[in-house]
Amino acid sequence: MHTSDITIGADPELFLVNPDNNSLISAIDKFGGTKEVPVPLGIGDGYSVLEDNVMVEFNIPPASTADRFVEHIQKSLGKIEQKANRMGLDLSTLASGHFALSELEDWRAWVFGCEPDYNAYTQKKNPKPEVETDPEFRTCGGHVHVGVDELQDAPFEEICRAVAFCDLHLGVPSMFFDKDTKRRERYGKAGAFRVKPYGFEYRTLSNFWIFHPDLIKWAYYGTQQAIKHYRSGFDLTPFYGDIQKAINDNDKSSQEFLIRHFNITV
């Protein structure tokens, strides 16, 4: 099987910002939509928007080419930006930030993801993030949805194995591009994923990659390379410790070792 049969989607989150003072603004009651019932963006089938906590989140249709993936992300951002601008707001490129308490008065600002995600290495549910220690802090994910035929209804352990390759080809090199280290204190640890009917949702990345076409293509090709490597049957388990250190601890020596050993482009 070739990488051309892989479909890649995403459901990135982003902040709204007041351009006059760069303060972060809650998205609640500005776009509508929920996880269960998102609002169509009006730019085609599969494009939708919703409010998740105080963030704007959007969904794109799955893509099977890099150019189409870029188009899906950029069309969505353009439409959301138009609506934000009409409200006198801009889109923030931050992956994490603090909100004024006045922006968090609605009860929905205190609802955090109820559906658990899993750790590909422990094969257990990830613990819920502790929000009490920094209650005004919020983060934005740039989760990648990976559709792979042989992972539909695959054993859980097999999906975990595929997620580890995403860590190698996306999570580890992302450390060279994503300068936000604060988000990983709460979300984005190595091996974070959810099982999906079409494959899995890789949840380690922040939204850093959605704002530039070269990085959108990087996410697309990195995902393809991860599945190609997974399909080769290579035993990645001896490198699991290095991968987790590289991502969870931002360990430079582990990052450089893995990049060099597997000849990963950054």
N, C-alpha and C positions, 0 to 999 in steps of 0.2 A: 504494500500500500504506500502511496505517496502522500506528501504533506498537502497536496491540493484537495484532499478529502476532509481536511480539518476546517471547521468553522470557528470563528473567533468573534466574540461579542464583548460587551462591557457595560457596567452600570456605575459610572463615576459619580462622585459627589463633589460639590464645590460650595464655597462661601459667596455671599453677597457682601459688597463693601460700599460704604459711603465715600465717594471720591473727594468730598470736601475735607474730611478729617481722617480718612483711612480706617474708620471704625467698622467692625464687622456687624452686619445687620441680619437679623433672623429672617429666614425665608417663609416662616409660618404665615399662612393666609395670603401669600403673594403669588403662588403658582398652582396650588391645589394638588390633588392626587395623593394617593397612599401606595404602600407596597402592594396591597391587594387590588387597588383600583387606580392605576396611574392615568394621567391625562394625556391623550394624544397630542403630539407637538404640531400636527398639521403639516408635516413634511413628507409623509409616506407611512406605509405599514411598518410597525415595529419600533417606531420612534415615539417615546413618551417621556413625561416628566412627572416628578412627584416631590413631596416634601418629606424629608427624613430628619427627624429632630429639627435643628435649625438650618440644615443644609438643603440645597437644591440637588436632586439626584436625577439623572436621565438614563434611559435605556435605549440601546440601539439595536437594529436587526443584525443578526450574525453575518459576518463577511467571510469570503473565501479568497480574497486578494488583498494585498496591502493597500492599494490605491482605494479600494472600496472601504476599507476599514478607516482610512484617513478621512474619506468623504463623510462617513457616518458620524464620526466624532465631530468634525468641523461644522457640518450642517446643524447638528444639535446645539453646539456651543453658540453658533451664530443666532439661532432662533431664541435661545434662552437669553443671550446678551441683549437682543433687541427688546425683549420684554422688560429686562432689568433696567435698561437705559430709559425706557418710558416711565419708570418709577423713580428716575434720578439716581439709579444705582449702577455699579459696575460689577463685573465678575472678578473675584480674587483668585490669584494663582497660589495662595498659601495652602499647604497641606494640613496645617494645624494652627490654632490661634485661640485667643481668649475673647469672650463676649462680655459686654457690660451686663450686669444683672438685670437691668431694665429691658434687655433683649431676650431674657430667659423667663419672663413672668408666666407665659403660657405653659400649661401642664405638658404639652407635647414636646417642649424643650427638655423635658426630663425623662423622656421615653427613649431608651437605648435598645439596640437590636435584640429582639426576643428570640429569634431563631439562632441556635448555637452553631458555631463552626468547630472544626476539628483540627487536630495537630497530626500531620502526616507521619511524624516520627514516633509519637506515643500511641497513635491511633485512638486517642481519647478526645473528649470534648475539651475545648479551650475554656479556662475559667472566665467568668464574666469580668470585664475590666473594672477596676476600682475607680469610681468617679468621685467619691466623697472627698478625696484628698485634694482635688483641684476641680471644683464643681463648675467653674466657668470655662473650662477647657473643652474644645471640640476638635474633631479630626475629620479629614476627608480621605476616603479610599478611592483607588482606581482599579477596582477588581476586574479581572479578565475572565470571561466565560469561554470555556474550551469545549467544543463539540467534537467528539471522537467516537466513531462507530463502535469500536471494540470495547469502549469503556461504558457504553450503555448497558446497565444491568450487570456490570462487572463486579467481581468480589471487591469488598471494601479495601482489602490489602493491596489490590492491584491499582486502585485509584490513588492510594497513598504513595505507591511507587512512582506513578506519573507526576504527582504533585512535587515530589523531591526534585525531579528534573526541571520543573518550572522554577524552583528555588535556585538551581544551578544556573539556568540560562536567563532568568529574569531577576530573581531576588538578589543574587550576589552582584551582578553588574549594576543593578539599580543603585547600589550604595555609592557608586561613582557619580551618579547623576542627581540623585535625590539628596539634597543637603539638609532636609528636615529630619532631625533625629528625635525630636520630641514626640512625634506621633507613635513611634515604636514602643514608647513606654506604656501605651494603652492598647494599640492595635498594630497589626502588621508583623507579628513574629513569624519566624521561619515555618513553612509548612502549613500555614493557615488556609483552610479550604472548606467548601461545602459540596456535597454530592448533588448533582443535578441529573435530570432524566437524559440529557444529551452528553453528559460527561462530568464536568466539575467546574466550580467557581474558584479561581485562585485569588486569595484575599490578602496576600502579603503586600502588594504594591500600594503606595499612596497615589494621589491624582497627578503627581508631578509630570507625567508623560503625556497628558492629554492636551497640553497647551502649545505644542510645537510639532509640525508634521514629521520631522525627522525622528522624534521620540515616539510618536504614534506608530511609525513604521518599525522602530526598534522593538516596541512591545509586540507587534504582530510577528515579526520574523523571529524574535526570541521565543515566542510561544511555539511557532512551527519547529524551531530547532529542538526545543525541549521534547516535543512529542516524537520527532524523528529519532532523537537519542534514546528515549524511552523504548521505542519500537525495536531498537537494535538489540535489546536484551541485555545491555550492559549492566553489570552489578555495581550500583552506585553506593551501596550500603557502607563500604569502608570509608566513604567521604562524608557521611552524614554528620559526624561531629564537626568537621571543618565548615560545612555549609551552615550549620546552626550557629557556630561561633561567628562566622563572617557576617551573618544577618543580625542575630540577636544582640551581639556584643559589639557590632561594628568593628570587628577585629581585622586590622589592615593586613597582617601577615597571612591570615586565612584567606582573605579576599584575593590577595596577590597570588598566593599559591594556586588557588582554584582557577583563576583567570589564566594563569600561565600553563597549568597542567592540562586544561581542557581547551586551550587556545580560543578563549571566548573574547569576542571583539567588544571593546568599550570605547 
